[in-house]
Amino acid sequence: MEQRRIKVFLDTNVLLDVICPENRPFSAASATVVKAIKEGFLEGELSTQSIVDAAYVASQTEGHMVEGFRAKIEELFRFINIDSMGYENVLMAVRECTGDFEDDVHFAFAYNTGCDVVLTGDKDFRSRCGKKNPNIQFFTPQEFVDKLTS
């Protein structure tokens, strides 16, 4: 019987590490995780909201033109699950708000799409939502790479 791959939610800041890697703290580790997803060792999950948010940030970052962003997202479409934020995620976030609605919606999304791991560079996201469900672990990209390679 084939073992299920670990399903990893990539938070917006991890997506930005991949799309705009210059001067990003976890760009190398995030690239390693995306490579592992591409090669089939992990299953990746992105929300449409993260793509929209990353597009906005990338458009504000000098040197990151729309075409480059589009090309990178189209490449990711080939091997990462990309799902829409839905009513269930928003409702769950409203009911279980911890003080940062965006983080709560992303946690709900990770939970509702069956993710085992949330990768984020946002320590506040981790501290607020990291204990909501014991079946979902939170890591920075570097912590996760270190865990996988140890």
C-alpha positions in Angstrom: 0.0 0.0 0.0 1.4 3.4 -1.0 2.0 5.8 1.9 0.3 9.2 1.7 2.5 12.2 1.0 2.7 15.0 3.6 0.4 17.8 2.5 1.9 21.2 3.0 0.1 24.5 3.0 2.4 27.3 1.7 1.5 30.6 3.4 1.7 33.8 1.3 5.1 34.7 2.6 6.5 31.3 1.5 5.0 31.9 -2.0 6.8 35.3 -2.0 10.0 33.6 -1.1 9.7 31.6 -4.3 8.4 34.4 -6.5 10.5 37.3 -5.2 13.5 35.5 -3.6 15.8 38.5 -3.3 16.4 39.5 0.4 13.7 37.0 1.6 14.8 35.2 4.8 13.6 31.7 3.8 14.0 31.8 0.0 16.5 28.9 -0.2 14.4 26.7 2.1 11.2 27.6 0.4 12.7 26.7 -3.0 13.8 23.4 -1.5 10.2 22.7 -0.4 8.7 23.6 -3.8 11.3 21.4 -5.5 10.2 18.5 -3.2 6.6 19.2 -4.2 7.5 19.3 -7.9 9.4 16.0 -7.6 6.4 14.3 -5.9 7.9 13.8 -2.4 5.3 16.2 -0.8 1.9 17.5 -1.8 1.6 21.3 -1.9 -1.4 23.5 -1.3 -1.9 27.2 -2.1 -4.9 29.4 -1.7 -6.1 31.7 -4.4 -6.0 34.4 -1.7 -2.3 33.9 -1.3 -1.8 34.3 -5.0 -3.7 37.5 -5.0 -1.9 38.8 -2.0 1.5 37.8 -3.4 0.7 39.5 -6.8 0.0 42.7 -5.0 3.2 42.6 -3.0 5.2 41.6 -6.1 3.7 44.5 -8.0 5.0 46.8 -5.3 8.5 45.3 -5.3 10.8 47.0 -7.8 12.0 44.6 -10.5 9.1 42.1 -10.3 7.1 42.7 -13.5 3.7 41.2 -14.0 4.9 38.8 -16.7 7.5 37.2 -14.5 4.9 36.7 -11.8 2.5 35.2 -14.2 5.1 32.8 -15.6 6.0 31.6 -12.1 2.4 31.1 -11.0 1.7 29.2 -14.2 4.6 27.0 -13.5 3.3 26.3 -9.9 -0.1 25.5 -11.3 1.4 22.4 -12.9 2.3 20.6 -9.6 0.7 22.4 -6.6 -2.9 22.2 -5.7 -4.5 25.7 -5.9 -7.9 26.0 -4.4 -10.3 28.9 -3.7 -11.1 30.3 -0.4 -14.7 29.4 0.3 -17.5 30.2 2.5 -16.5 27.4 5.0 -13.1 28.9 5.5 -14.4 32.4 6.1 -17.1 31.2 8.5 -14.7 29.1 10.4 -12.4 32.1 10.7 -15.2 34.3 11.9 -16.2 31.8 14.6 -12.6 31.1 15.8 -11.0 34.5 15.3 -7.7 34.8 17.2 -7.0 38.5 16.4 -5.7 38.3 12.8 -8.5 37.4 10.4 -6.3 36.7 7.4 -4.3 34.2 9.4 -7.5 32.6 10.7 -8.8 32.2 7.2 -5.6 30.7 6.0 -5.6 28.3 8.9 -9.2 27.3 8.1 -8.2 26.8 4.5 -5.3 24.5 5.5 -7.5 22.6 7.9 -10.4 22.2 5.3 -8.0 21.1 2.6 -6.5 18.4 4.8 -3.0 19.8 5.2 -0.6 18.2 7.7 1.8 21.1 7.8 1.5 24.9 7.6 4.7 26.5 6.3 5.0 30.2 7.3 7.6 32.8 8.1 5.0 34.6 10.2 5.8 33.9 13.8 2.5 35.6 14.9 0.5 33.3 12.6 2.2 30.3 14.2 1.7 31.5 17.8 -2.0 32.4 17.3 -3.1 29.4 15.2 -0.4 26.7 16.0 -2.4 25.1 18.7 -5.8 25.1 17.1 -5.5 21.6 15.9 -2.9 19.1 17.1 -2.9 17.3 13.7 -1.5 20.4 11.9 2.1 21.3 12.5 3.6 24.7 11.9 7.1 25.3 10.7 9.2 27.9 9.1 10.5 26.7 5.7 13.9 26.3 7.2 12.7 24.3 10.2 10.7 22.0 7.8 13.7 21.4 5.5 15.9 20.6 8.6 13.2 18.2 9.9 13.0 16.4 6.5 16.8 16.1 6.1 17.5 15.0 9.7 
